[in-house]
Amino acid sequence: CCRGSGLSREPRSRAVEQVHLRCTEGSLEWMYPARALRVVLEPNLASARHTTLCIKPASDFQGASIYVERAGQLHLVLSEAEGARPQLVSCFSAHSPQRVALFLQASPHRDISRRTASFQYELLSNQSVAGSDSKKMALAEAMCRPCDNMELLMAICSSDFVVKGSIRNVSHDPENHMSQVDVSIQKVYRQKNQIFQQEKGSGEWRGPIWTLLQCKVKKGGGDFLFTGNEHFGEAWLGCAPRFKDFMLVYQAARERGANPCEFELN
């Protein structure tokens, strides 16, 4: 996490302050934005597969607009007005995976009341992002297609979360091209962080899972095995077969000795 203030510089200085961040994911907080800030992402473990950058503004994002530098030109990624919509995740291609530069331009305000331009970022491999070079798109682990058997068997081994449950409700957000799946959970096999929580009183496990609007997720009856990964502290849908179908695939693979990991069946 990187924190800084626009008030810490010389008032007459016209120099653009630079910040270098070396992690593939993290956050930046720019308090009292003034003039401009250039943020250079240079991950230590950079490889050619880190070719997409996604950013998510904080719910109180104020005081600046965000641009990405491409071939010496600035392209608007997020205006100050859009920053008020915290569910908006913006993704774009990083032409050079070893070095990505963002430019934060402070908005002109007469008063100096507290404003903070803060956001989270993740550098992702293209395999984990739906779409190619869309200016604005949501994250997705699966590109709206059913997983084949091998992908499913790998998903239970490597996903950030694996839960058994049913769909309570599906709500759509056309403006941000996203859908939220509200899941009632019978069993949590694995979760990286505590996204799925046990409700006080009822004791029921609940949690939201995000996916792309274009995936056209609908409410269906029965039990599913939900898998996926976490981005920006939220669960994003990967493979989600009906539980009985998953059981048939897993048991057949286990009998052949072809299951890549053991899965707790009871």
C-alpha positions as CSV (number, residue, x, y, z in Angstrom):
1,C,0.0,0.0,0.0
2,C,1.3,3.4,-0.9
3,R,0.1,6.7,0.8
4,G,0.9,10.2,0.0
5,S,-0.4,13.8,0.2
6,G,-0.5,16.6,-2.4
7,L,0.2,19.1,0.4
8,S,3.7,17.8,1.1
9,R,5.2,19.6,-1.9
10,E,6.3,23.1,-2.7
11,P,3.2,25.2,-3.5
12,R,4.8,26.7,-6.6
13,S,6.4,23.5,-7.8
14,R,5.2,22.4,-11.3
15,A,7.1,19.1,-11.2
16,V,5.1,16.0,-11.5
17,E,5.7,13.7,-8.5
18,Q,6.5,10.1,-9.3
19,V,5.8,6.9,-7.4
20,H,7.1,3.5,-8.2
21,L,5.2,0.4,-7.1
22,R,6.8,-3.0,-7.4
23,C,3.9,-5.4,-6.5
24,T,1.6,-7.1,-8.9
25,E,-1.3,-6.0,-6.7
26,G,-1.8,-3.3,-4.1
27,S,-3.4,0.0,-3.4
28,L,-2.6,3.7,-3.6
29,E,-4.0,6.5,-1.5
30,W,-3.4,10.1,-2.6
31,M,-4.8,12.6,0.0
32,Y,-5.5,16.2,-0.8
33,P,-4.7,15.7,-4.5
34,A,-2.8,18.7,-6.0
35,R,-1.4,19.1,-9.5
36,A,-0.4,15.6,-10.8
37,L,1.0,12.3,-9.8
38,R,2.7,9.7,-12.0
39,V,2.4,6.1,-10.8
40,V,4.8,3.6,-12.4
41,L,4.0,-0.1,-11.9
42,E,7.2,-2.1,-12.1
43,P,6.6,-5.5,-10.6
44,N,9.7,-7.3,-9.4
45,L,8.4,-10.6,-10.8
46,A,7.2,-9.1,-14.1
47,S,6.7,-11.6,-16.9
48,A,5.1,-11.4,-20.3
49,R,1.9,-12.9,-19.0
50,H,1.1,-9.9,-16.8
51,T,-0.5,-8.0,-19.6
52,T,-3.7,-6.5,-18.2
53,L,-4.1,-3.9,-15.4
54,C,-7.4,-3.6,-13.5
55,I,-8.2,-0.8,-11.0
56,K,-11.1,-0.4,-8.7
57,P,-11.6,3.1,-7.0
58,A,-12.5,3.3,-3.4
59,S,-16.1,4.3,-2.5
60,D,-14.9,7.8,-1.4
61,F,-12.7,8.4,-4.5
62,Q,-12.5,12.1,-5.0
63,G,-10.3,14.9,-6.3
64,A,-8.6,13.4,-9.4
65,S,-9.0,11.6,-12.7
66,I,-6.9,8.6,-13.8
67,Y,-5.2,8.2,-17.2
68,V,-3.0,5.5,-18.6
69,E,0.1,6.4,-20.6
70,R,0.4,4.8,-24.1
71,A,3.2,5.8,-26.5
72,G,3.4,9.2,-24.9
73,Q,-0.3,9.8,-25.0
74,L,-2.7,10.0,-22.1
75,H,-6.0,8.0,-22.3
76,L,-8.7,8.6,-19.7
77,V,-9.5,5.5,-17.6
78,L,-11.5,6.9,-14.7
79,S,-13.0,10.4,-14.3
80,E,-13.7,11.9,-10.9
81,A,-17.4,11.6,-11.5
82,E,-17.1,7.9,-12.2
83,G,-15.0,7.3,-9.1
84,A,-18.2,7.6,-7.0
85,R,-19.3,4.2,-8.4
86,P,-17.1,1.9,-6.4
87,Q,-18.3,-1.3,-8.1
88,L,-16.8,-0.1,-11.4
89,V,-13.7,-2.1,-12.2
90,S,-11.7,-0.7,-15.2
91,C,-9.3,-3.0,-17.1
92,F,-7.0,-2.3,-20.0
93,S,-4.1,-3.8,-21.8
94,A,-0.6,-3.0,-20.6
95,H,1.4,-2.7,-23.7
96,S,4.6,-3.3,-21.7
97,P,4.1,-5.9,-19.0
98,Q,7.3,-4.9,-17.2
99,R,6.3,-1.2,-16.9
100,V,2.9,0.4,-16.7
101,A,2.4,4.1,-16.1
102,L,-0.7,5.8,-14.7
103,F,-1.2,9.5,-14.5
104,L,-3.4,11.1,-11.8
105,Q,-4.6,14.6,-12.6
106,A,-5.9,16.5,-9.6
107,S,-9.3,18.2,-10.2
108,P,-9.5,22.0,-9.6
109,H,-11.2,22.8,-6.4
110,R,-11.3,26.1,-4.6
111,D,-11.7,24.8,-1.1
112,I,-9.1,22.5,0.4
113,S,-11.6,20.2,2.3
114,R,-10.3,16.7,2.5
115,R,-10.4,14.6,-0.7
116,T,-8.7,11.3,-1.3
117,A,-8.1,9.6,-4.6
118,S,-7.5,6.0,-3.7
119,F,-7.8,2.8,-5.6
120,Q,-6.8,-0.9,-5.6
121,Y,-5.0,-2.4,-8.6
122,E,-4.1,-5.8,-9.9
123,L,-1.9,-6.9,-12.8
124,L,-3.4,-10.0,-14.3
125,S,-2.5,-12.5,-16.9
126,N,-4.7,-12.4,-20.0
127,Q,-6.0,-15.8,-19.3
128,S,-7.9,-14.6,-16.2
129,V,-9.6,-11.6,-17.9
130,A,-12.6,-11.8,-20.2
131,G,-12.2,-9.8,-23.4
132,S,-9.1,-8.4,-25.0
133,D,-8.5,-4.7,-25.0
134,S,-11.8,-3.3,-23.8
135,K,-11.7,0.2,-22.2
136,K,-14.1,-0.9,-19.5
137,M,-14.9,-4.4,-18.6
138,A,-15.5,-6.4,-15.5
139,L,-13.2,-9.2,-14.3
140,A,-14.2,-12.8,-14.9
141,E,-12.5,-16.1,-14.4
142,A,-14.5,-17.9,-17.0
143,M,-15.5,-16.5,-20.3
144,C,-19.2,-17.4,-20.0
145,R,-18.7,-21.0,-21.1
146,P,-19.1,-24.3,-19.3
147,C,-15.8,-25.7,-18.0
148,D,-14.8,-29.0,-19.4
149,N,-14.0,-31.9,-17.1
150,M,-10.3,-31.2,-16.8
151,E,-10.9,-27.5,-16.1
152,L,-13.4,-28.5,-13.4
153,L,-11.0,-30.9,-11.7
154,M,-8.3,-28.3,-11.8
155,A,-10.7,-25.6,-10.4
156,I,-11.3,-27.5,-7.2
157,C,-7.5,-27.7,-6.6
158,S,-6.5,-24.2,-7.4
159,S,-9.5,-21.9,-6.9
160,D,-9.5,-19.3,-4.1
161,F,-13.0,-20.6,-3.0
162,V,-14.9,-23.8,-3.4
163,V,-18.4,-24.0,-1.9
164,K,-21.5,-26.0,-2.3
165,G,-24.8,-24.1,-2.4
166,S,-27.9,-22.9,-4.2
167,I,-28.8,-19.7,-5.9
168,R,-31.1,-17.4,-3.9
169,N,-31.2,-14.5,-6.3
170,V,-29.4,-13.0,-9.3
171,S,-29.3,-9.2,-9.7
172,H,-28.0,-7.4,-12.8
173,D,-26.1,-4.1,-13.1
174,P,-26.4,-3.2,-16.9
175,E,-24.4,0.1,-16.4
176,N,-21.3,-1.7,-15.1
177,H,-21.9,-4.9,-17.2
178,M,-21.9,-7.1,-14.0
179,S,-24.2,-9.6,-12.3
180,Q,-24.3,-10.5,-8.7
181,V,-25.2,-14.1,-7.6
182,D,-26.5,-14.3,-4.1
183,V,-25.6,-17.8,-2.8
184,S,-27.0,-19.8,0.1
185,I,-24.1,-22.1,1.1
186,Q,-24.4,-25.6,2.6
187,K,-20.7,-26.3,2.8
188,V,-17.5,-24.2,2.5
189,Y,-14.8,-26.5,1.2
190,R,-12.2,-23.7,0.9
191,Q,-12.1,-19.9,0.9
192,K,-9.0,-17.8,0.9
193,N,-10.5,-15.0,2.9
194,Q,-13.8,-14.6,4.8
195,I,-16.0,-13.5,1.9
196,F,-18.6,-16.1,2.8
197,Q,-19.9,-15.5,6.3
198,Q,-22.2,-17.2,8.7
199,E,-25.2,-15.1,9.6
200,K,-26.0,-14.5,13.2
201,G,-29.3,-15.9,14.3
202,S,-30.0,-18.3,11.4
203,G,-26.5,-19.7,11.3
204,E,-26.8,-19.8,7.5
205,W,-23.7,-19.2,5.3
206,R,-24.2,-16.5,2.7
207,G,-22.1,-14.6,0.2
208,P,-22.2,-12.7,-3.1
209,I,-20.4,-13.9,-6.2
210,W,-19.7,-11.6,-9.2
211,T,-19.7,-12.4,-12.9
212,L,-20.1,-10.7,-16.3
213,L,-23.5,-9.5,-17.3
214,Q,-22.9,-11.1,-20.8
215,C,-22.7,-14.5,-19.1
216,K,-26.5,-14.2,-18.7
217,V,-26.6,-16.0,-15.3
218,K,-30.1,-17.0,-14.3
219,K,-31.6,-18.3,-11.1
220,G,-31.7,-22.1,-11.3
221,G,-32.9,-24.7,-8.8
222,G,-30.8,-27.4,-7.2
223,D,-27.3,-27.5,-5.7
224,F,-24.2,-26.2,-7.5
225,L,-20.4,-26.4,-6.8
226,F,-19.3,-22.8,-7.0
227,T,-15.6,-22.2,-7.7
228,G,-13.6,-19.0,-8.6
229,N,-11.0,-16.5,-7.5
230,E,-10.9,-13.4,-5.4
231,H,-10.2,-9.9,-6.9
232,F,-10.4,-6.7,-4.9
233,G,-11.7,-8.6,-1.9
234,E,-14.7,-10.0,-3.8
235,A,-15.5,-13.5,-5.2
236,W,-15.6,-13.9,-9.0
237,L,-17.2,-16.9,-10.6
238,G,-15.2,-19.6,-12.3
239,C,-16.6,-23.1,-12.9
240,A,-20.1,-23.7,-11.4
241,P,-21.4,-27.1,-12.3
242,R,-24.5,-28.8,-10.8
243,F,-23.2,-30.6,-7.8
244,K,-24.5,-34.0,-9.0
245,D,-22.7,-33.6,-12.3
246,F,-19.5,-32.6,-10.5
247,M,-19.7,-35.8,-8.3
248,L,-19.9,-38.0,-11.4
249,V,-16.9,-36.3,-13.0
250,Y,-14.8,-36.5,-9.8
251,Q,-15.6,-40.1,-8.9
252,A,-14.9,-41.2,-12.5
253,A,-11.5,-39.4,-12.4
254,R,-10.7,-40.8,-9.0
255,E,-11.3,-44.4,-10.2
256,R,-8.9,-43.8,-13.1
257,G,-6.4,-42.1,-10.8
258,A,-6.7,-39.0,-12.9
259,N,-7.8,-36.5,-10.2
260,P,-5.2,-33.8,-9.8
261,C,-6.0,-33.4,-6.1
262,E,-8.1,-35.1,-3.4
263,F,-11.5,-33.6,-2.7
264,E,-13.5,-34.0,0.5
265,L,-16.7,-35.7,-0.5
266,N,-18.6,-36.2,2.8
